[in-house]
Amino acid sequence: MVDAASGRPAGSPTPLGESNWVHGLELVTLDGRLTAVVDDNGGSENEPGPDPLRFYDLATRRRLDGIEGDFAVLRKAQVRGRTVLVTVNGAHPAPGEVAVPAGSLSVWDPVSRRRLALLPGNPPAGAAHPDTSPPAAAGVSLDVGELQGRPIALTGGFDDVVRLWDLDTGRQIAATVPPGHTDEIDMIQVTRAGGRTVAVTRGWDGRTLVWDLATRRRVDEPWPGTYRSLAEIPADRLDDRRVLVVDGVPGVRFRDVVALSADVSPGDERRGWVTRAGDRTVLFGRDGDRVWIRDPVTRADIGVPVRLGRRVAPPLRGHTERVVQILYGRLGDIPIGVTVALGGDIRVWNLLDGRRIGTPLHAPNRLNAVALGQVNGHAVVLAAGRSEQVRMWDLGGAP
């Protein structure tokens, strides 16, 4: 655990055992105390055996009573207003425990540690393809979510079948062999896209497919789609900023810059980003030495393209060592820049006239992080580094 405020470790690490592989980690609140539920392999990864759920009180580091059994996957869900744990059951029950089918699902109450439901799940590795060596885990993928207000679980496994479960009733809603996959499904993610609940599945065949869980049909349009350039992206996808393109042609990955980023190979002059300007979606990019903004539907330029290299303000002079960081913000109604140089010299500039604002700020050498923000209407600068201290300066309101 790390203290998010200071960045320092919050106490000593919690050792789980030799060569442990953590399959799952969820946080729950028990009697008002934050508790970590850990699903690991219970010892050396080369020794088959039960993999129980371990509970740790995060305030005291004390290990609490856990749930005995053998679990390959762990997820957390909400059922009828309470938090439950959902596990994929493995093939090695604990001594004295009643064996349950490998690949089945268990729904647990984390407070009482009691099993609330047992769902058939999917056959584990080896059941559908006996000629293939089963992996150490049960070979069943799992994710949870909500569909039309109901808590659901989605499983997939070695039989190439995706199954949809109602966690409230414990019943199977649907089962299908997804057209498109030709090998074991090894990853499932339930999420929201385009106003609907979808599942993203990945198989050993190298394919990633998307499914509308309400209709149980494939989402045939690219989601995410891959394109070689902005010109290939359909206008309707750009207009509502649904462009999420990953792992496309080597060096080309267009993404919604608000959510992620955009990367294009350095030699491609058609680089661009999808972003927001006020209340509209625009394309922003460069072509040679031109920086342009365009309408995503008509592709017409918005405003006059700006040519790179034209000076818009006098040089900002004063630093005597290399500038390693530049920040942008506002001081009242004035756009400002904050420059940080080696040696801890920090300067604030009026970007309208290029003049320095106030006296230079000084911090110890080897600054690793500098931030510019707003506190109660005042611009503030924070700096931290090897000194293990965070310094803050109040720049005030509008000068």
Salt bridges, closest charged atoms under 4 A:
ASP40 OD2 - ARG54 NH2 3.44
ASP51 OD2 - HIS23 NE2 3.91
ASP57 OD2 - ARG33 NE 2.53
ASP70 OD2 - HIS92 ND1 3.48
ASP109 OD2 - ARG82 NH1 3.66
ASP143 OD1 - ARG75 NE 3.41
ASP159 OD2 - ARG163 NH1 2.85
ASP166 OD2 - ARG150 NH1 3.42
ASP168 OD1 - ARG80 NE 2.52
ASP186 OD1 - ARG202 NE 3.32
ASP205 OD2 - HIS181 ND1 3.32
ASP212 OD2 - ARG196 NH1 3.47
GLU221 OE2 - ARG196 NH2 3.13
GLU232 OE2 - ARG228 NH2 2.81
ASP240 OD2 - ARG242 NE 2.86
ASP256 OD1 - ARG241 NH2 3.22
ASP263 OD2 - ARG253 NH2 2.79
ASP268 OD1 - ARG270 NE 3.50
ASP289 OD1 - ARG307 NH1 2.95
ASP295 OD2 - ARG280 NH2 3.11
ASP301 OD2 - ARG290 NH1 3.89
ASP301 OD1 - ARG294 NE 3.02
ASP345 OD2 - HIS319 ND1 2.95
ASP345 OD2 - ARG347 NE 2.89
GLU388 OE1 - ARG8 NH2 3.73
ASP394 OD1 - HIS378 ND1 3.03
